[in-house]
């Protein structure tokens, strides 16, 4: 009975306007990036106030990598794939 109903919905125009979660995932990625940026700035200010210059430089390098990974995960995955192919020889 359920298959009959699903086939009827899939074959009609009723399923064409159904909402998806594509916009939600993009919104979460955007807001997560904004929240991460705020945290990175706060930690950078904290290290600068404490004059922990070594920790500040290390943190900024790591934070840049994390920020870049969140901003474009497909690009970073292709970079790691290319490195793996060079090491393995594939």
CORCOR-V38984 format. One record per pair of residues at least 12 apart in sequence whose C-alpha atoms are under 6 Angstrom apart, sorted by the first residue. I is the first residue (numbers start at 1). GAP is how many residues later the second one is. D is the distance in Angstrom with one decimal. If there is no record, write none. Layout:
# CORCOR-V38984
{{I | GAP | D} {I | GAP | D}}
This chain:
# CORCOR-V38984
none
